[in-house]
Amino acid sequence: MSDYPFDILKHDRTEALADASLLADRPFSRTDWSFQADARRFVPGEQLATAINTAIAVGEPLLITGEPGTGKTQTAYYAAFKLGVEPVLHFQVKSDTTAKDLLYHFDTVRYFHDAHLQHEEGKSHALLDKTHYVEPQALWQAFDAAKETGTPRVLLINEIDKAPRDFPNDLLHELDKMEFFVNETGQTISAPKNLQPIVFITSNSERRLPEPFLRRCVYVHIRFDDRIVEQAVNVRKDEFSNLSPDFIKMAMQRFLALRDRSLRKRPATGELLVWLRVLSLAIGTYPERLEDDLSQLPYIGVLLKDHQDIEELQNERRF
């Protein structure tokens, strides 16, 4: 059992000062929950494993869709671990991402700042070496790492559906060529065909991707089901060993019952695992049995992240 006092907030100021030293030793700091660490415990289903092997064999990107918490991102880390090519080169797509962001970044601000200083000192800006202002990004890094090790690397392009409309087709162009030109320096960056990266692309399906892009990918959809929940809990059961197997089973049933409701934001596997960790730490602060009445679940704010979902759950109990 953990020696961390879950109810760390105190009304007595002197006790609070004494407890402040515990902040540096909170339970979450003792465990590595990174994608790379979890790769060793990830269990893909047969369909997902087949899709990974297919994409690797034919050299096409693997497009993975599914609800949050189904293991889309984790799949790339799992593949890198199993293939012995860690770490993953993780490119996180944003709302303003362009295909060039995957290639390199030229630090224009720093370059012109240094050029201005050169001018003030009476020197020509031509003396500046532009290669010093070029920052390789994920695809370039994948090429360099592969050439250094003689082994292809795993490149993860995460949440492509968050990007601007033109990004998928622009990305397709770059992935087809697997070569690009650095305008500022005149360099051509590429890698031998046998060392080109193994590309994983994830999407939460927030919007439909272009047909040409879809045709270029091997595709797999990870369905959220009871098996995913059970596997995720079983491989991490050491993190909440204070809870009995029967209690964990009961918690999973309540979690799945919540997901069966018409919610604005359904909890995913990540919320369940955090909830189990909280329940493990907070033993003694809630009843030993989790009631069928879902509004009475302890620490409900760990599972539900929409205030209207919580209010509707509580209002049902009143009536």
Sequence and secondary structure as in RCSB ss.txt:
>XXXX:A:sequence
MSDYPFDILKHDRTEALADASLLADRPFSRTDWSFQADARRFVPGEQLATAINTAIAVGEPLLITGEPGTGKTQT
AYYAAFKLGVEPVLHFQVKSDTTAKDLLYHFDTVRYFHDAHLQHEEGKSHALLDKTHYVEPQALWQAFDAAKETG
TPRVLLINEIDKAPRDFPNDLLHELDKMEFFVNETGQTISAPKNLQPIVFITSNSERRLPEPFLRRCVYVHIRFD
DRIVEQAVNVRKDEFSNLSPDFIKMAMQRFLALRDRSLRKRPATGELLVWLRVLSLAIGTYPERLEDDLSQLPYI
GVLLKDHQDIEELQNERRF
>XXXX:A:secstr
   S S    SSHHHHHHHGGGGGG GGGGS  SHHHHGGG    HHHHHHHHHHHHHT  EEEEE TTSSHHHH
HHHHHHHHT  S EEEE  TT  GGGGTEEE HHHHHHHHHHHHHTT  GGGS GGGGEEE HHHHHHHHHHHHT
S  EEEEE GGGS TTHHHHHHHHHHH EEEETTTTEEEE  GGG  EEEEEE  SS   HHHHHTSEEEEE   
HHHHHHHHHTTGGGGTTS HHHHHHHHHHHHHHHTS  SS   HHHHHHHHHHHHHTTTSS SS  S GGG TTG
GGT   HHHHHHHHHHHH 
